[in-house]
Amino acid sequence: MLEHISSGRLDVQNVAESELEVLVTYAAEASAAQKELKAEADLIKKFVLEYAKANQQKTFDYVRGSAQIGASSHSEYGTATALARILKKLKKMDIFDTLVSVKIGEVKKYIGEAVLLEEKFIKVKTEPYGKVTLKSKM
């Protein structure tokens, strides 16, 4: 079934429509199963974490699987403006753009895409065949 896409070679010229149907169906079902399995795994991980806390246990080693509980850190940080002040003080403003990323979706929401295009802050390139959305009909 996957001979048309094996070894990194995409043989799109020699595939029958019926073979494409099989590939699309398989991919859609696999994608749906992957999402379902991830949701189940996330729920189990949450349960194992709570179990580990309640029993003060960090290692679970079984014949067909294991789990290791580790520390998790979360950092809270200041604003881009505060970082700019620090960089200016350290005379390192030249690295500001490298360090700070922009949430384009948020920027568009607050000031609009038209302004960003007009000010040449963004360039929009649309690829007509750029993504695939799979939906299982099962």
N, C-alpha and C positions, 0 to 999 in steps of 0.2 A: 504494500500500500504506500509506503513512504519512499519508494525507489526514485521518484521524481525530485525529491528534496534531500537525498542522501549525500553524505560527504560534502556538505556545503554547496553543492551544485544544484541550482534551481532550473530544472528542465521544463520550462513552461511551454515550449513549442510542441512537445510530443505527449501531451496529456489529453485524454478524452474527457468530455464533459461529465460522464458518469464517474470517472476517477476523481475529478475535482469535487463532485458532490460528496463522495466518500470522505475526502480529505477535510472539506468544510464541516461536514457533520461530525467527524471524529474530533476536530479541533474545538468545535462549539461545545460538545459534550465534555471534553477534557477540561476546557476552561471553566465550565459550570462546576464540574467535580472539584477542580482546584480551589475555587472560591468556597465551596461547601467544606472541603477538608481544612482549609485555612481557618474558617470560622470555628470548626470543631476543635482544632489544635489550639487556637487562642483561648477557647473556653476551658479546655483541659489544663493549659498552662496556668491560667488564673486559679483554677482549683488547686493544682499542685503547689503553687506559690502560697496560697492560704493554708494548705495542709502543712507545708514546711514551716511557716511562721508559728502555727498552733503547736507543732510538735518539735520545734527548734531543731530541725533536721535540714541539711543542705545537700545531701547526696542520696540519690535513689538509683541503684544499679541492679538491673534485672537481666534475665537471659536474652530477651529480645529488644531491650531498650533501656536507656538510662536518662536521668535528668540531674543536672547540677544547678543549684541555686547560687546566684552571685549577686553582688551589690549592684544597685542601679543609681545613677546620679542624674540630677537635673540641675541645670544652671539657669539662673535668671540674670539678665544683663541689662545694661542701660540702653539709651537711645543711640542712634547713629550720630546725632548732634554731640552727645557726650563723648563718643569715641573720637569725633573730629577734634574736639577740644584737647583730648589727650594726645592725639597724633600731632596736633599743631605744637603743643608744648614740647613734645619729643623731637620736633622738626622732622616728622616722618609723614607729612600729608601726602607725599607722592604715592603711598601705598593704600590710601583710603579706598579707591575704586576696586582694588584687588580684594580688600577685606570685607567690603559691604556689598551685599546683594540686594536687589530690589524685587519686591513682590509685585510683579507686573499686574497680576489680577486685581490686587488691592488698589494699585495706582489707577488702573482703568476705572475701577468702581467709583473712586473719589473725584477724579478730574476728567475722566473720559478718554477714550482711545484717540479721538480726533485731535485733541490738544497734543498728545504724545507724538502723533504722526506729524502734525504741523511743526512742532519744535524739533523734529528729527531725533527724538529720544528713542523711538523704536522703528524698526523696519519689519513689515509683515511679509513673510514669504509663505505662500500657500502651495502645498504639494497636492494636486488633485487625487493622487493615489498614495497618500501618506500614512493611512492607518486602516486597520481592520477592526470592526466591531463584530464579535461573534455572539450569536444567540442560539441556544439550543431550543428546539421545538418539542422536546420530549417532556 
